Amino acid sequence: MSYLLHHAYRTSRATLYGILSLSTLRIMLEDVTLCKQFCDPAKPILVRLCRQRPPLLPPTPAPRAPAAHILDVAVDTVNHNLRRRLDVDLYAAAVNLIHRLLICLTQNHIHLTYHWTLLWQSLLTLIRFLQTYATDICVQPTDVHVLISPLLKSLALAIAHGNAFLPDPAAYDDLFYKLVESAPILEKFKTTFKLSSAPSATGDAASGAAASSPIDVLISAASHFHIILEEEKNKGRLGFTLSARAVNKVIREGYESLEVADVSAMGVEHFDIWREGEERGMVKKAGRMAVEDVRRLVGGGGR
């Protein structure tokens, strides 16, 4: 699967099999008990991933929780298949896996050891890519919002409840550091894809909340730390060049004044169940392709 998803962009056949593989994992993770077992660090397994193309994930020779390997597969999918005519279905399948695992980790307070920095970097790079090539991506047959929704929900969930699953405060600091780096693109992203501030899931507007949608959570948090950084810079405390250490220090000090809206009303912990009726077209294509491949393998070739 790892090799397949490294090269899913090459042919429509590879893309379709990649989506089918990710959908299979998604269906498995929909089982609450099974998903919790996958996230359990006490049940590690050893998996060898494809490492043919950069960017490469850090080598992990020791056994890890199955969830860590699934996150690796999803991150590799995001990193290795970027192109202007983005396959939205493939990316939605990968990001939905990330979203599902973050929900499970949060709800069960499982502090998973993982290279979280690379995960945040990949997701925010994807936002930047979508913004840059919005004109090409928006004309794809699949509505890009099926990708944008789990993407923003994953990041908003991490901002609101990252302390429930991140292994240490440094990992939480790094999330905000990456968010501050991406601050200039977030407002543009909201405007480009018409991500309005929506009412809460109950139908009522979020009273007194500074943010009422996942994108607003990201913008609000990034703006909060950006304002503090500018204030510190104007006071001459940070100098003219901001070092990573200085920014991290400001982020840690800024937690006390950070207010995050209630994300539970935004549906960030809600995961849409895979429905065969909605994916019937993909399933039929995959079935026909599998039959043709089997015919070729066994030497039938003809009809």
N, C-alpha and C positions, 0 to 999 in steps of 0.2 A: 504493500500500500504506500509506504513512504517513497519508494522509487517512482511509482505511478504518479503520485501527487507532485513530485519534483518536476515532472515533465508533462503535466496535464495540459499545458498550453499548446503542445506540439500538434495534436490532431484532435478532431472531434470525438474519435473513439476513446482516446485517453481521457479527455475531459468527462465524457459520459460515465466511464468506469470509475473515475475519481469521485464524481458526484454520488454514484451508487455506493461506493465504499464509505464515504462520509455519512450518507444517509443511514447505512447499516449501523454505524457507531451511534448515530443520533437515536435510533430506535432503541438500542441497548441502554443508552443513558437515560431514556425516559422512565425506565424502571427505577423507582426511588431507592430500593434496597440495593440493586446492582450498582447504581451510580455511587452510592455511599461506599460500597466495597472498593470500587475503582479509585476512590479518593483516599482510601485508608493507607497511610504511610506504613502501617504495620504489615501490609500485604504486598511487599515489593516484588517486581518482576524485572527481568533483564530483556531489553529490546534493542536490537541494532537498527539504526536508522540510516537511510541513504545520505551520504555526505559527498555528493559529486559536484555540487555547484554552490558558490558563495551567494549570499552570506551563510556561513556555517554556524549552527548552534554549538555551544560548548560541548566538548566530549563528556559523556557521562558513563564511565565504565561500571559504576556500581548500580545494583538494582534500585529501582524507584517505584513509587506508587504508579499503577497503570494510568491514572489521570495525567501524570507528568508526561508520559509518552504520547498520550492523545493530544495534549497541548502542543507538544513538539510537532506532531504531524500537522496540526491546524496552522501553527505559526509558519512552518515550511511552505505550506500551501499558499498562504498569504504572501510570503516573501518571494516565491519563485515563479509566480504566474501573472505578474503585473504587466499589462499591456493596454494600449489605448482602447481597443475594443475588448474591454474587460468581460470575462465570463461571469456575469452577476450570480448565476445559479451556483457555480462552483464556490465563489467567495461567500455567498450566503450560507452554504452548507458548512464551510469551515468556521465561520464566525459564530454560527449557531451552536456549534460544539463548545467553543470557548465560553459562550454565554451560559450554557447549561452547566458546565463544570464550575463556573464561578458562583452560580446560584447554589449548587450543592455544597461547595466549600463554605460559603457564607452561612447557610442555614444550619450546618452541622459544626460550625466553628472548628474546622480542620485547618491547621496552619501548615500549608504545603510548602516544602522546600522546592524552589523552582527558580529559573533565571527570569524573574518577573520583569526585570529591566528590558529584556529583549521583547517580551510580550507587549508591554506598553509602547515600546518603540515601533513595533510592527503595526499595531492598531492605529497609532497616530500618524504613521507614515501612510497608511491606507487612506485615512481622512484627507491628508494632503494630496494624495494621488487623485482621489475622487474629485476634489476641488479643482485641481489643475486640468483634468481631462473631462470635466463635467459635460461639455458639449457632445463628445463622442459617446460617453457612457449613458447619457440620458436617452439616446436613440436606440438602445439595445431592446430586444423583444421583451425581456423581463424588467419589471419595474424596479429601479435601483433601491427603492425604499425597503424592499425585502432584505437587503443587505445593510442599509443604513440603520434600521431599527435595532437589530441585535448588536451592531457595532457600538452605537451610542449608549445603549442600555448596559453593555458590559463595562464601559468606562465609568458611567455614572454609578453603577453598583460598586465598583472598586473605590471610587471617591468616598461614597457614603459609608461603606462597610468593609473597607480594605483591612482594617485592624482585626477583622474576624477570621481572615484566612492568610494574610501575609505573615511570614515567619518572624519578622522583627521590625522595629521602627524605621530602620534604614531603608527597607523595601518600600514602606509607605512614603517616606520622604522622596524617594526616587520617582514615584508615581507623579507627585506634584511637580517635581523638577521637570519631568518630561512634558507635563501639561502646560507649564509656564512657557517652555520653549515653543509650544505649538499655539500659544495664545493668539497671535496675529491671524491665523487661518480660520479660527473657530467661528467668528462673526461672519466672515465671508461664506463659510460652509453653510451656515444657517440660512443666509439670504439666497445663495445659489440653489439650494434644494428645497426652499420654501418650507422650512421647519418652524412652523408657528408654535407659539407657546400654547399648548393644548390644555383644556380643563382636566381635572383629575379623573381617575378611572371610575369614580362613583357618579360622575356627571356634574359635580360642583366644582367651581373654580377654587383653586388653592388659596384660601384666605391668608393674607399676610406673607405668603411665601415669596421669596425673591426669584424663584425658578419654578416653572410648572411643566417642564419637559426635560428629558435627559440632556439635550444640547445646552439648555439654560444652566444646568448644573455644572457642566464643563466650563462654560463661559464665565459663570459667577465665580467659581473657584480660581480659575486662571486670572481673572481680573483682580480678585482679592489679593493675591500674592504679587501681582504686577504693581499694584498701587503701593504696597508696602516696600517693594524693592525701589521704586522711584523715590519714595519718601526718604529711605535710608541713603540713597545715592545723593539726593539733594542736600542732605545733612553732612555729606562728606565722609560718611562712615564706611562706604564701600569702595571709594576711589573711582577712577574713571573706567577701569576695566573690572567687570564682575567675574570673579573666579567661581568655579563650581562649589568650592567649600563655603564661600561667602553666601551664595544663593541658598545652599542647603541650610545654613544657619538661620537665615531669614525665614525660610519655610518652616523650620521647627518652631521658631518663635511666633509665627503667624497662626499656628493651629488654634491658639486660645481665642482669637477673634474671628475665626472662620465659622460661618454659619452655612450649613448644607440643608437644602430643602428636604422635606419628607419624600423620599424617592419611592416609598411603598405605593403612593397614589399614582405613580407614573408607570406602574407595571414592569419595573426593571427586574423584579423577582418572578415575573410570570414568563413561562416558557411555552411556546406554541407546540402542541403535539403534532408529530408528523402524520399527515393524513394521505392515504393512498389516493383518494379521490382527487385531491389537489395536485398530486404528482403522477397522475395516470399517464400523461404524455411521456414523461421521463422513463417510467417503468416499462412502457411498451417499447420505446426505442432501445433501452438496455436489453430487453428480452430478445428483440429481433437481432440486435448486434451479437449477442451471446450465441444465438443459434447459428448465425453465419460463421462466427469464429470457430465453433465446434465442427461445423461441416468442413471447413478448410483444414482443421487439425487432423481430422480422421480421414481426410483425402477424398471426401465426397465431392466437394467443389460445385457440382451442378445442383439443379433443383430437385 
